[in-house]
Amino acid sequence: MAEIVRSLGNYGSGKKYVNDYQGLNSRLDEIQAAVLRVKLNRLDADNQRRREAAHYYMEHIMHPDILLPEINKTIKVNANKNHVWHLFVVRYKERDRLQQYLNKNGVQTLIHYPIPPHKQRAYAEWNELEYPITEQIHTEVLSLPISPIISEREVQQVVEAIHSFK
């Protein structure tokens, strides 16, 4: 029972990205709340730093086969106060090969949500359904490094590594 309750408070997941139950995000404890209360004073600056990193990626990643996030082109990425760039997700048909290459070149990436929602046990009634676009996207998405503490040089190194990828 305790394992199920813990899973329910963690998106219904006992293992990262595997959802056995339809849960929610209820993981904040008192210590995390105290830390976040202090960090709240820096939230606007942290979000702006993420926007600047995203702006650099959007302006400088020129690989012809890597799909960048689609955004409203009339608003500059780093001026759009509505987007905080929690993740910077690109798409590439040979995602695993790109991820291995970037890793070998010192760029840590992540595959967020590798299993489509309709294929999760939590949504068993949908497991037999097919959503070809969703399923394709889930084989192509890759999250590039982005955070409030990523340096300009680190962002440049990510772009350089992507440009050297063949």
Number of C-alpha atoms within 10 A of each C-alpha: 6 7 9 15 13 16 23 21 18 20 21 23 23 18 10 12 17 19 22 19 20 16 18 13 12 12 13 10 8 9 9 10 11 10 10 14 11 10 11 11 10 13 13 11 12 17 19 20 22 24 25 20 26 25 16 17 20 17 10 14 18 14 14 8 11 18 16 16 11 8 12 8 7 7 10 12 24 19 12 14 13 8 14 19 21 13 16 20 20 16 19 19 15 13 18 15 12 20 20 13 17 19 13 11 16 12 19 14 18 14 18 14 13 17 16 17 19 18 19 18 16 19 14 14 11 13 14 9 10 11 11 9 8 13 16 13 15 19 18 20 24 24 16 22 18 23 19 18 11 13 13 12 9 16 20 16 15 20 20 14 18 19 14 11 12 8
